[in-house]
Amino acid sequence: MANTKQAKKMIRVAETRRLRNRPIRSGVRTFVRRAQAAIEETATGETTATAVREAISKLDRAVSKGVIHPNNAARRKSRLMKRFHVAASAT
């Protein structure tokens, strides 16, 4: 348990930030999952491309708000695009 006044304040601040970041992080996961499902369902098509674009947009937004690290978003976008291109070239 925190002993100092500042440590107690930092616990409150961390909880506030966690509650603010949680829906953003959850939204990112949802949109990435939707994009992956769309890629596996049908690699070619406007709905798949739209899903991938939305997922990338959510990742970029999370980075701009400081919820995830820029390299984390770049890695996820890279893997998502790799899946998209591999699936598109297979069909």
PASEBA-1860 file (N, C-alpha, C; in nm, 3 decimals):
! residues 91
1> MANTKQAK> 0.084/-0.119/0.000/0.000/0.000/0.000/0.088/0.124/0.000 ~ 0.039/0.228/-0.065/0.116/0.351/-0.074/0.127/0.420/0.061 ~ 0.242/0.474/0.089/0.265/0.541/0.217/0.262/0.692/0.205 ~ 0.314/0.746/0.097/0.325/0.891/0.085/0.203/0.948/0.013 ~ 0.185/1.077/0.031/0.074/1.146/-0.033/0.086/1.138/-0.185 ~ 0.207/1.156/-0.235/0.230/1.150/-0.380/0.204/1.011/-0.436 ~ 0.242/0.907/-0.362/0.218/0.770/-0.408/0.069/0.741/-0.415 ~ -0.006/0.793/-0.319/-0.152/0.775/-0.320/-0.214/0.848/-0.439
9> KMIRVAET> -0.164/0.966/-0.468/-0.214/1.042/-0.582/-0.184/0.968/-0.712 ~ -0.064/0.912/-0.723/-0.027/0.841/-0.846/-0.115/0.717/-0.868 ~ -0.160/0.655/-0.759/-0.253/0.542/-0.772/-0.384/0.591/-0.831 ~ -0.432/0.706/-0.783/-0.557/0.764/-0.837/-0.540/0.802/-0.983 ~ -0.429/0.864/-1.016/-0.403/0.907/-1.154/-0.394/0.786/-1.247 ~ -0.326/0.681/-1.204/-0.311/0.561/-1.285/-0.447/0.497/-1.312 ~ -0.533/0.496/-1.212/-0.666/0.437/-1.228/-0.749/0.519/-1.327 ~ -0.741/0.651/-1.317/-0.813/0.738/-1.410/-0.766/0.714/-1.553
17> RRLRNRPI> -0.635/0.706/-1.571/-0.581/0.682/-1.705/-0.621/0.546/-1.758 ~ -0.620/0.445/-1.670/-0.658/0.310/-1.711/-0.802/0.308/-1.761 ~ -0.890/0.376/-1.687/-1.031/0.379/-1.727/-1.051/0.457/-1.857 ~ -0.968/0.559/-1.880/-0.980/0.635/-2.004/-0.925/0.556/-2.123 ~ -0.819/0.479/-2.100/-0.754/0.406/-2.209/-0.824/0.276/-2.245 ~ -0.895/0.216/-2.150/-0.953/0.084/-2.170/-1.046/0.075/-2.291 ~ -1.143/0.168/-2.311/-1.229/0.155/-2.428/-1.154/0.174/-2.561 ~ -1.051/0.255/-2.560/-0.973/0.276/-2.682/-0.899/0.148/-2.718
25> RSGVRTFV> -0.835/0.088/-2.619/-0.761/-0.037/-2.640/-0.856/-0.149/-2.684 ~ -0.973/-0.154/-2.623/-1.072/-0.256/-2.656/-1.122/-0.237/-2.800 ~ -1.144/-0.112/-2.838/-1.188/-0.083/-2.975/-1.085/-0.124/-3.078 ~ -0.959/-0.101/-3.046/-0.851/-0.142/-3.136/-0.855/-0.293/-3.156 ~ -0.866/-0.366/-3.045/-0.869/-0.513/-3.053/-0.988/-0.560/-3.136 ~ -1.104/-0.498/-3.116/-1.225/-0.536/-3.188/-1.207/-0.516/-3.338 ~ -1.158/-0.400/-3.378/-1.145/-0.371/-3.519/-1.037/-0.456/-3.586 ~ -0.929/-0.485/-3.514/-0.825/-0.572/-3.570/-0.882/-0.713/-3.588
33> RRAQAAIE> -0.957/-0.760/-3.489/-1.019/-0.893/-3.498/-1.117/-0.900/-3.615 ~ -1.196/-0.794/-3.633/-1.291/-0.790/-3.746/-1.216/-0.794/-3.879 ~ -1.107/-0.721/-3.888/-1.029/-0.719/-4.011/-0.970/-0.857/-4.040 ~ -0.918/-0.923/-3.937/-0.862/-1.056/-3.956/-0.969/-1.155/-4.000 ~ -1.088/-1.145/-3.942/-1.198/-1.233/-3.980/-1.240/-1.207/-4.124 ~ -1.242/-1.081/-4.164/-1.279/-1.046/-4.301/-1.176/-1.098/-4.400 ~ -1.049/-1.091/-4.362/-0.942/-1.142/-4.449/-0.955/-1.292/-4.467 ~ -0.983/-1.363/-4.359/-0.995/-1.508/-4.369/-1.120/-1.549/-4.446
41> ETATGETT> -1.226/-1.469/-4.433/-1.350/-1.500/-4.502/-1.335/-1.480/-4.653 ~ -1.297/-1.360/-4.691/-1.276/-1.329/-4.832/-1.168/-1.222/-4.843 ~ -1.058/-1.258/-4.903/-0.944/-1.166/-4.909/-0.969/-1.050/-5.004 ~ -1.039/-1.077/-5.112/-1.068/-0.971/-5.207/-1.208/-0.918/-5.179 ~ -1.226/-0.793/-5.201/-1.358/-0.734/-5.178/-1.346/-0.603/-5.105 ~ -1.449/-0.522/-5.125/-1.449/-0.389/-5.066/-1.466/-0.394/-4.915 ~ -1.545/-0.489/-4.866/-1.568/-0.496/-4.721/-1.440/-0.531/-4.646 ~ -1.359/-0.618/-4.704/-1.232/-0.655/-4.641/-1.137/-0.536/-4.638
49> ATAVREAI> -1.126/-0.468/-4.750/-1.038/-0.351/-4.757/-1.084/-0.243/-4.659 ~ -1.215/-0.226/-4.647/-1.269/-0.127/-4.554/-1.237/-0.166/-4.410 ~ -1.251/-0.294/-4.378/-1.223/-0.342/-4.243/-1.076/-0.321/-4.207 ~ -0.987/-0.346/-4.302/-0.844/-0.327/-4.278/-0.814/-0.178/-4.258 ~ -0.874/-0.094/-4.341/-0.853/0.051/-4.326/-0.902/0.102/-4.191 ~ -1.018/0.053/-4.147/-1.072/0.094/-4.017/-0.981/0.050/-3.903 ~ -0.928/-0.072/-3.912/-0.839/-0.123/-3.808/-0.712/-0.038/-3.801 ~ -0.656/-0.004/-3.916/-0.536/0.080/-3.919/-0.566/0.219/-3.863
57> SKLDRAVS> -0.683/0.270/-3.895/-0.722/0.401/-3.843/-0.734/0.399/-3.692 ~ -0.794/0.292/-3.638/-0.807/0.279/-3.492/-0.670/0.269/-3.426 ~ -0.580/0.194/-3.488/-0.444/0.182/-3.434/-0.375/0.318/-3.431 ~ -0.387/0.393/-3.541/-0.325/0.525/-3.547/-0.384/0.621/-3.443 ~ -0.515/0.611/-3.423/-0.580/0.697/-3.325/-0.533/0.663/-3.183 ~ -0.517/0.535/-3.156/-0.470/0.494/-3.023/-0.328/0.545/-2.998 ~ -0.246/0.546/-3.103/-0.109/0.598/-3.090/-0.114/0.748/-3.062 ~ -0.200/0.820/-3.133/-0.206/0.965/-3.116/-0.253/1.003/-2.976
65> KGVIHPNN> -0.331/0.914/-2.913/-0.380/0.941/-2.777/-0.285/0.887/-2.671 ~ -0.179/0.820/-2.714/-0.080/0.770/-2.620/-0.119/0.641/-2.551 ~ -0.216/0.571/-2.605/-0.263/0.447/-2.543/-0.169/0.332/-2.572 ~ -0.119/0.324/-2.696/-0.022/0.220/-2.730/0.102/0.286/-2.790 ~ 0.211/0.215/-2.785/0.338/0.265/-2.837/0.334/0.266/-2.990 ~ 0.397/0.364/-3.053/0.397/0.369/-3.200/0.453/0.243/-3.266 ~ 0.558/0.185/-3.207/0.615/0.063/-3.266/0.518/-0.053/-3.255 ~ 0.440/-0.058/-3.148/0.339/-0.163/-3.130/0.235/-0.153/-3.242
73> AARRKSRL> 0.190/-0.032/-3.269/0.091/-0.012/-3.376/0.151/-0.045/-3.512 ~ 0.275/-0.004/-3.534/0.340/-0.032/-3.661/0.353/-0.182/-3.684 ~ 0.388/-0.255/-3.579/0.401/-0.399/-3.589/0.267/-0.465/-3.620 ~ 0.163/-0.419/-3.552/0.030/-0.477/-3.576/-0.020/-0.446/-3.717 ~ 0.004/-0.322/-3.763/-0.038/-0.286/-3.899/0.038/-0.367/-4.002 ~ 0.166/-0.386/-3.978/0.249/-0.463/-4.070/0.199/-0.607/-4.082 ~ 0.170/-0.668/-3.968/0.123/-0.807/-3.968/-0.014/-0.818/-4.034 ~ -0.100/-0.718/-4.010/-0.233/-0.719/-4.070/-0.223/-0.706/-4.222
81> MKRFHVAA> -0.140/-0.614/-4.268/-0.125/-0.595/-4.413/-0.059/-0.716/-4.478 ~ 0.033/-0.779/-4.407/0.097/-0.899/-4.459/-0.007/-1.008/-4.480 ~ -0.094/-1.029/-4.380/-0.202/-1.127/-4.394/-0.292/-1.093/-4.510 ~ -0.325/-0.965/-4.521/-0.415/-0.917/-4.628/-0.355/-0.946/-4.765 ~ -0.228/-0.914/-4.785/-0.165/-0.932/-4.915/-0.143/-1.079/-4.948 ~ -0.108/-1.160/-4.848/-0.089/-1.303/-4.871/-0.221/-1.366/-4.912 ~ -0.329/-1.330/-4.842/-0.460/-1.386/-4.874/-0.509/-1.338/-5.011 ~ -0.481/-1.212/-5.043/-0.524/-1.158/-5.172/-0.448/-1.223/-5.288
89> SAT> -0.321/-1.250/-5.268/-0.242/-1.311/-5.375/-0.274/-1.458/-5.391 ~ -0.326/-1.522/-5.287/-0.360/-1.663/-5.294/-0.485/-1.687/-5.376 ~ -0.572/-1.587/-5.383/-0.697/-1.605/-5.459/-0.688/-1.553/-5.599
END
